Amino acid sequence: MAEANRGDKMMKYRLLRWLGPMAARAPWLAYRLAGPAGSFAWMARRGVRDRLIRNLLPFAGGDPERARRASRRACQNVARYWVDMMTLARRDLREFERRHLTIENEGLAWPLAEPGPVVIVSGHVGNPEMGAMAVTSRRREYVALVEPLEPPEFGALMAKVRARTGGHYHETGPAGLRVCLETLRAGGVVALVADRDIQGNGVCTPFAGRLALMPRGPWDLARRTGATVLPVLTRRTGSDSFRVVVYPSFQVASTEDREADVREAATRWAAVLESHIRQDPGQWTVFEDFWEAHGCGES
């Protein structure tokens, strides 16, 4: 599995490095090809298809056929995500925001307009980078953590591409966490994707009728700094169009029981994420066997 994942990342790196400039010059063509490419990958890679179906089954109401259809859309949406990334370099982002991004519940993003630290939390739905760009409108810079990528050149290239959205991207790890903590203590904004426990120290939380480990980082950071948590999730509404949904913000409690405070925040977030995914399961693009990797007991 590790070798397969490395092979996938190498392929993505080559696509971004060599096809990116061509896609950026003809985004309309790249998006037109992305859907069929995603469908081909879905048909050709049975292991990926089966994992996606298992992941999405709880969100599809236990309906195998609905989960199967959603899994195909997830593959198509991932292909479109890579076109998003490849074409950012040549986009007029102001024009892109005006024509391709719609914000739902924009008034709920009020914490970003006031002084004080904010933790934006999102998931692998739609395109999280677009969500952060939309709500900050690139008027307020943010720090974000991302999973380390191999080879290192791939990580560096992705950080450069993502920076176009107004963020400063750091790899998850002690150094990245320090930057986040310093940013929040200075009253800044941190954006975190919070639906996979890649650190291995997650919080066991009810999720889609099961129990799953959710990352504890966002809630620990918010609790330590008094930051407001702002859930922002996206939904792809067309090849390169998005609806950015802002959910009500909340504070992480700071009582004598740190673990209970973190678990309460993680549970609240998981309910928001679950509700969002259930509306269109094919938007959730987690390709590992989620319930095997992050399951934590019987519900």
PyMOL commands that set and color helices and strands:
alter all, ss='L'
color gray80, all
select helices_A, chain A and resi 2-25+27-44+46-60+64-90+93-100+106-113+128-136+152-165+174-185+217-225+258-279+281-283+290-294
alter helices_A, ss='H'
color red, helices_A
select strands_A, chain A and resi 101-104+118-122+142-146+167-171+189-193+203-207+210-214+228-236+242-246+250-251
alter strands_A, ss='S'
color yellow, strands_A
deselect
rebuild
show_as cartoon
